[in-house]
């Protein structure tokens, strides 16, 4: 059995419930990625670099009103 991560290995979003998980091609839940990053066995943001992903996540954290110190912590991928 594969390890089931508690936060997305792409964006670091906490994965608390099964419905927060992405899906594989066979419709099984992903053990590594959230539903925002991974669907039907593919990444939702194709051809994005690690640095671009960090900036994307930082922007989302700012949109959601996270304090700056939490934004920095969540980006340690």
RONU-785445 format. One record per atom (N, C-alpha, C): residue number from 1; chain; x, y, z. Coordinates in steps of 0.02 Angstrom, whole numbers, plus 50000, padded with zeros to 5 digits. Layout:
% residues N
pos,unit,x,y,z
NUM,A,X,Y,Z
...
% end
This chain:
% residues 77
pos,unit,x,y,z
1,A,50042,49941,50000
1,A,50000,50000,50000
1,A,50044,50063,50000
2,A,50026,50112,49958
2,A,50065,50173,49954
2,A,50050,50219,50013
3,A,50101,50258,50031
3,A,50092,50307,50084
3,A,50041,50359,50062
4,A,49995,50377,50105
4,A,49946,50428,50091
4,A,49968,50493,50125
5,A,49987,50542,50086
5,A,50013,50604,50113
5,A,49957,50647,50142
6,A,49974,50685,50194
6,A,49925,50728,50228
6,A,49922,50797,50198
7,A,49970,50813,50154
7,A,49967,50875,50117
7,A,49990,50863,50045
8,A,49962,50901,50000
8,A,49976,50893,49929
8,A,50051,50900,49916
9,A,50078,50854,49878
9,A,50149,50855,49862
9,A,50165,50904,49806
10,A,50115,50938,49781
10,A,50125,50989,49730
10,A,50118,51059,49760
11,A,50062,51073,49794
11,A,50049,51141,49818
11,A,50052,51148,49894
12,A,50058,51093,49930
12,A,50062,51091,50003
12,A,49995,51103,50039
13,A,49940,51103,50003
13,A,49875,51111,50035
13,A,49861,51050,50080
14,A,49836,51062,50141
14,A,49818,51006,50184
14,A,49763,50964,50151
15,A,49770,50898,50156
15,A,49720,50852,50130
15,A,49689,50818,50191
16,A,49631,50844,50211
16,A,49599,50820,50272
16,A,49546,50767,50259
17,A,49513,50771,50201
17,A,49459,50724,50185
17,A,49473,50690,50118
18,A,49444,50633,50109
18,A,49452,50595,50047
18,A,49432,50637,49986
19,A,49379,50677,49993
19,A,49356,50717,49936
19,A,49403,50775,49919
20,A,49454,50788,49961
20,A,49505,50838,49945
20,A,49559,50810,49900
21,A,49561,50744,49891
21,A,49613,50712,49851
21,A,49597,50715,49777
22,A,49650,50719,49737
22,A,49643,50715,49665
22,A,49626,50644,49645
23,A,49618,50633,49579
23,A,49600,50566,49556
23,A,49650,50541,49504
24,A,49657,50476,49503
24,A,49698,50442,49453
24,A,49655,50428,49392
25,A,49686,50403,49338
25,A,49649,50388,49276
25,A,49593,50338,49288
26,A,49603,50292,49334
26,A,49553,50240,49349
26,A,49502,50263,49401
27,A,49500,50328,49416
27,A,49454,50360,49463
27,A,49470,50347,49537
28,A,49524,50311,49552
28,A,49545,50303,49621
28,A,49572,50369,49646
29,A,49569,50379,49712
29,A,49596,50439,49743
29,A,49672,50438,49742
30,A,49702,50495,49729
30,A,49774,50502,49729
30,A,49800,50500,49801
31,A,49855,50468,49811
31,A,49885,50466,49878
31,A,49931,50525,49889
32,A,49946,50563,49836
32,A,49996,50616,49840
32,A,49971,50687,49827
33,A,49918,50694,49789
33,A,49899,50761,49765
33,A,49826,50779,49780
34,A,49814,50844,49786
34,A,49746,50869,49799
34,A,49706,50875,49734
35,A,49641,50886,49742
35,A,49596,50890,49685
35,A,49608,50952,49642
36,A,49641,51002,49670
36,A,49655,51063,49632
36,A,49715,51055,49586
37,A,49760,51011,49605
37,A,49822,51001,49566
37,A,49820,50942,49518
38,A,49778,50892,49534
38,A,49782,50828,49498
38,A,49713,50798,49487
39,A,49695,50787,49424
39,A,49630,50758,49408
39,A,49637,50710,49350
40,A,49606,50652,49358
40,A,49606,50600,49306
40,A,49677,50582,49283
41,A,49723,50579,49332
41,A,49791,50558,49318
41,A,49837,50610,49287
42,A,49815,50672,49286
42,A,49856,50725,49256
42,A,49855,50787,49300
43,A,49910,50824,49297
43,A,49913,50888,49333
43,A,49868,50938,49299
44,A,49834,50979,49338
44,A,49789,51028,49309
44,A,49827,51088,49280
45,A,49885,51102,49307
45,A,49928,51157,49282
45,A,49987,51125,49246
46,A,49980,51117,49181
46,A,50032,51084,49142
46,A,50089,51133,49127
47,A,50149,51107,49121
47,A,50208,51146,49102
47,A,50221,51205,49149
48,A,50214,51194,49213
48,A,50227,51247,49262
48,A,50290,51226,49301
49,A,50334,51274,49312
49,A,50396,51259,49349
49,A,50382,51262,49424
50,A,50429,51239,49463
50,A,50423,51240,49536
50,A,50416,51313,49559
51,A,50457,51357,49531
51,A,50454,51427,49551
51,A,50386,51458,49533
52,A,50360,51442,49474
52,A,50294,51467,49454
52,A,50240,51441,49500
53,A,50246,51378,49520
53,A,50197,51348,49566
53,A,50200,51383,49634
54,A,50259,51398,49658
54,A,50267,51433,49722
54,A,50232,51501,49718
55,A,50241,51537,49664
55,A,50210,51602,49656
55,A,50134,51595,49652
56,A,50110,51544,49618
56,A,50038,51531,49612
56,A,50008,51519,49682
57,A,50040,51476,49721
57,A,50016,51459,49788
57,A,50019,51521,49833
58,A,50073,51559,49827
58,A,50080,51621,49867
58,A,50022,51668,49851
59,A,50005,51675,49788
59,A,49949,51718,49768
59,A,49883,51694,49797
60,A,49872,51628,49796
60,A,49810,51600,49824
60,A,49807,51612,49899
61,A,49863,51605,49933
61,A,49866,51617,50006
61,A,49849,51690,50021
62,A,49876,51735,49980
62,A,49862,51806,49990
62,A,49788,51821,49978
63,A,49759,51791,49925
63,A,49688,51798,49910
63,A,49644,51777,49969
64,A,49665,51723,50002
64,A,49626,51695,50056
64,A,49639,51729,50123
65,A,49686,51777,50124
65,A,49699,51816,50184
65,A,49744,51783,50235
66,A,49785,51735,50214
66,A,49832,51703,50260
66,A,49885,51754,50282
67,A,49905,51753,50346
67,A,49959,51796,50368
67,A,50024,51781,50330
68,A,50065,51831,50321
68,A,50127,51822,50282
68,A,50171,51766,50308
69,A,50177,51758,50375
69,A,50221,51706,50401
69,A,50195,51636,50383
70,A,50130,51627,50377
70,A,50103,51563,50356
70,A,50112,51551,50281
71,A,50110,51605,50242
71,A,50122,51599,50170
71,A,50191,51572,50157
72,A,50241,51597,50192
72,A,50310,51575,50183
72,A,50318,51502,50203
73,A,50287,51482,50258
73,A,50292,51412,50281
73,A,50260,51364,50233
74,A,50205,51383,50203
74,A,50169,51337,50159
74,A,50205,51326,50093
75,A,50253,51369,50077
75,A,50288,51363,50014
75,A,50351,51322,50017
76,A,50366,51294,50074
76,A,50426,51252,50080
76,A,50410,51184,50053
77,A,50420,51175,49988
77,A,50403,51114,49954
77,A,50465,51069,49949
% end
